[in-house]
């Protein structure tokens, strides 16, 4: 049995669906968005150790994929206690259960563990988190690293077609398709990552005997503005609606790594599944977007 903690999030949802569609047993959990009519989904607040233990005792998972986290970096700055309760104490509860039941763990982390001064980064580079969210993820990584055989998968700028998600691409589609102008950053560089591709790579990685830290991101290094321009070209949106801005101009609450990005030499040596670039990724998203428009037009 595979346990996907955070199956209501974009990567967890893609992995849970893919596993079930391909004949693998999978149980997904969600905190606030659980379809009670779907027997493959159960509610779970991983801050509650007893609740975590109950799920493990009842379902006996052999592999756990931990995607659930408080990821709104600006919100975390003003709600540090909540961020630590979920991203640190919650992770500890999962790790404790994995130790007790001798369960393999795949933990999703982030490029935000780095300060973005000299990216892209290798797995061995020293972390230097800038804000509350990033600090909680570093603490989470430390906890997970105490579990023998555990995998820590850092990623960044995850996107896919998911109307319930607030990912960067969905935000652009929702605004640009209605003619709204969008401020887009020119100075934050990273590797955009397609959620469905990330999910399948993590599944393949979980089937190996590998452990430790892996960087799993798309192959294209770009900034948000260039990414948005490509989206406009592929979707037929008006590029003049894109307003280029810098991070200081946007005055975001939490500091972000500017020259981020993650090097993927290590994962490429271990996993044969190809990393999907932004053009192919956006084309796949465009197919889903067009299919949704077709359904709405009926």
C-alpha positions in Angstrom: 0.0 0.0 0.0 1.3 3.5 -0.9 0.2 6.3 1.4 0.2 9.8 -0.3 0.1 12.4 2.5 -1.2 15.5 0.8 -3.2 14.0 -2.0 -5.3 17.1 -2.3 -2.2 19.1 -3.3 -1.1 19.3 -7.0 1.8 16.8 -6.9 0.1 14.4 -4.4 -3.1 14.5 -6.4 -1.2 13.6 -9.6 0.7 10.8 -8.0 -2.4 9.3 -6.2 -4.4 9.3 -9.5 -1.5 7.9 -11.5 -1.0 5.1 -9.0 -4.6 4.0 -9.0 -4.9 4.3 -12.8 -1.9 2.0 -13.2 -3.0 -0.7 -10.8 -1.1 0.3 -7.7 -2.8 0.4 -4.3 -2.8 4.0 -3.0 -4.5 5.8 -0.1 -4.5 9.5 -0.2 -4.9 11.9 2.7 -6.0 15.5 2.8 -6.4 18.1 5.6 -9.2 20.4 4.4 -10.1 19.2 0.9 -11.2 15.5 1.0 -13.9 14.0 -1.2 -15.7 11.9 1.3 -17.3 9.9 -1.5 -13.9 8.7 -2.6 -12.9 5.7 -0.5 -9.3 6.1 -1.6 -9.1 9.4 0.3 -9.1 9.9 4.1 -8.8 13.1 6.2 -5.6 13.5 8.2 -4.1 16.3 10.3 -0.5 15.2 10.6 -0.1 17.5 13.6 -2.0 14.9 15.5 0.3 12.0 16.3 -2.5 9.7 17.3 -4.3 10.3 14.0 -1.1 9.5 12.1 -0.6 6.3 14.0 -4.1 5.2 13.4 -3.7 5.6 9.6 -0.5 3.5 9.7 -2.0 0.8 11.9 -5.1 0.5 9.8 -3.5 0.6 6.3 0.1 -0.6 6.9 1.7 1.4 4.1 4.9 0.1 2.6 5.9 3.5 1.1 4.8 7.0 2.2 5.0 10.1 0.0 4.9 13.2 2.2 3.7 16.2 0.2 1.6 17.9 2.8 3.0 21.2 4.0 2.2 24.8 4.7 3.7 26.3 1.6 2.5 29.9 1.4 5.8 31.6 2.2 4.2 35.0 2.9 1.6 33.5 5.2 4.3 31.6 7.0 6.2 34.8 7.9 3.2 36.0 10.0 2.1 32.5 11.3 5.4 30.9 12.3 3.8 28.8 15.0 1.4 27.2 12.5 4.2 26.7 10.0 6.4 24.9 12.5 3.5 22.8 13.8 2.8 21.5 10.3 6.2 21.6 8.5 8.3 20.4 11.5 6.2 18.8 14.2 3.9 17.2 11.6 6.9 15.8 9.7 8.2 14.4 13.0 4.9 12.5 13.5 5.2 10.9 10.1 8.8 10.0 10.6 8.1 8.5 14.0 5.3 6.3 12.4 7.7 5.3 9.6 10.3 4.3 12.1 7.8 2.2 14.1 6.4 0.5 11.0 9.7 0.3 9.0 8.1 2.3 6.2 10.0 3.9 3.3 9.5 7.7 3.1 9.8 10.1 0.2 9.7 13.7 1.4 9.1 16.7 -0.8 11.3 19.7 0.0 12.1 22.9 -1.8 14.8 25.0 -3.4 14.0 27.6 -0.8 16.4 25.9 1.6 19.0 27.9 -0.4 19.4 31.7 -0.3 19.5 32.1 -4.1 22.8 34.0 -4.1 24.7 31.5 -6.3 22.3 29.0 -7.9 21.6 26.6 -9.4 22.6 24.4 -6.5 23.9 20.8 -6.1 22.5 18.5 -3.4 25.7 18.9 -1.4 25.7 22.7 -1.3 25.2 24.3 2.1 21.6 25.4 2.9 20.9 29.0 4.0 17.1 29.5 4.4 15.9 33.1 4.2 12.5 33.0 5.8 10.2 31.1 8.1 8.9 28.7 5.5 12.4 27.9 4.3 13.6 27.4 7.8 10.8 24.9 8.6 11.7 22.9 5.5 15.3 22.7 6.5 14.2 21.4 9.9 11.9 19.0 8.2 14.8 17.7 6.1 16.9 17.2 9.2 14.1 15.1 10.8 13.6 13.0 7.7 17.4 12.4 7.3 17.3 10.5 10.6 15.1 7.9 9.0 17.2 5.1 7.4 16.5 4.8 3.6 14.5 8.0 3.4 14.5 10.2 0.3 14.4 14.0 0.3 13.3 15.4 -3.0 13.8 19.1 -3.5 11.8 20.8 -6.2 10.6 24.3 -7.3 8.0 26.3 -9.2 5.7 23.3 -9.6 2.8 23.8 -12.0 0.2 21.8 -13.9 -3.4 22.0 -14.9 -5.4 22.0 -11.7 -8.3 24.5 -11.3 -8.2 24.1 -7.5 -4.5 25.1 -7.4 -2.9 28.5 -7.0 0.2 27.6 -8.9 2.0 30.1 -11.1 0.7 28.8 -14.4 -2.9 28.5 -13.2 -2.8 32.0 -11.9 -1.6 33.3 -15.3 -4.3 31.3 -17.2 -7.1 32.5 -15.0 -6.1 36.2 -15.3 -4.8 36.4 -18.8 -7.8 34.5 -20.2 -10.1 37.2 -18.9 -7.9 40.1 -20.1 -6.4 41.0 -16.7 -2.9 42.5 -16.5 -0.4 40.5 -14.5 2.8 41.6 -12.7 5.5 39.1 -13.4 9.0 38.9 -11.9 12.1 39.2 -14.0 14.7 38.6 -11.3 13.6 35.3 -9.8 15.4 32.4 -11.6 14.6 28.7 -11.2 13.6 25.5 -12.9 9.8 25.2 -13.4 8.6 21.6 -12.8 5.5 19.9 -14.2 3.7 18.2 -11.3 2.7 15.0 -13.2 6.3 14.6 -14.3 7.6 15.1 -10.8 5.1 12.6 -9.4 6.2 9.9 -11.9 9.9 10.5 -11.2 9.3 10.3 -7.5 7.5 7.0 -7.9 10.4 5.6 -10.0 12.9 6.9 -7.4 10.9 5.2 -4.6 11.3 1.8 -6.4 15.1 2.0 -6.2 17.4 1.4 -3.2 18.5 5.0 -3.2 18.3 7.3 -0.2 19.3 10.8 0.7 18.8 14.1 -1.1 17.8 14.5 -4.8 17.0 17.5 -6.8 14.0 16.9 -9.1 13.1 19.8 -11.3 12.5 20.6 -15.0 15.5 21.0 -17.3 14.9 24.7 -18.3 16.5 27.5 -16.2 14.4 30.7 -16.6 12.8 33.5 -14.8 9.1 34.0 -14.2 8.7 36.6 -16.9 10.2 34.5 -19.7 8.1 31.6 -18.6 5.0 33.7 -18.8 5.9 35.0 -22.3 6.2 31.4 -23.5 2.8 30.6 -22.0 1.3 33.5 -23.8 2.8 32.3 -27.1 1.4 28.8 -26.7 -2.0 29.8 -25.3 -2.6 32.8 -27.6 -2.8 35.3 -24.8 -1.9 38.9 -25.1 1.7 39.4 -24.0 1.1 43.1 -23.4 -0.9 42.2 -20.3 2.4 41.0 -18.7 4.0 43.8 -16.6 7.6 43.0 -15.8 8.6 43.9 -12.3 11.5 43.2 -9.9 11.2 41.6 -6.5 11.9 44.8 -4.6 9.1 46.5 -6.6 6.6 43.7 -5.7 7.3 44.1 -2.0 6.5 40.5 -1.1 6.3 39.7 2.6 8.9 37.0 2.7 12.4 37.0 1.1 12.8 34.8 -1.9 15.9 33.2 -3.4 16.6 35.2 -6.6 19.2 33.1 -8.4 17.8 29.8 -7.4 17.4 26.6 -9.3 18.6 23.0 -8.7 21.0 20.9 -10.6 19.7 17.5 -11.6 22.8 15.4 -12.5 22.2 13.0 -9.6 18.6 12.2 -10.4 19.4 11.8 -14.1 21.9 9.1 -13.2 19.4 7.2 -11.1 16.0 7.6 -12.9 15.4 7.0 -16.6 12.1 8.9 -16.8 12.8 12.1 -18.7 12.5 15.5 -17.1 9.9 17.5 -19.0 10.9 21.0 -20.2 8.6 24.0 -20.0 7.5 24.0 -23.6 6.3 20.4 -23.5 4.9 20.9 -20.0 2.9 24.0 -21.1 1.7 22.1 -24.2 0.3 19.4 -21.9 -1.4 22.0 -19.7 -2.8 23.6 -22.8 -4.4 20.3 -23.8 -6.2 20.1 -20.5 -7.2 23.8 -20.6 -8.7 23.4 -24.1 -10.5 20.2 -23.0 -12.0 22.2 -20.1 -13.2 24.9 -22.4 -14.8 22.3 -24.6 -16.7 20.8 -21.7 -17.9 24.3 -20.6 -19.1 25.1 -24.1 -21.4 22.1 -24.2 
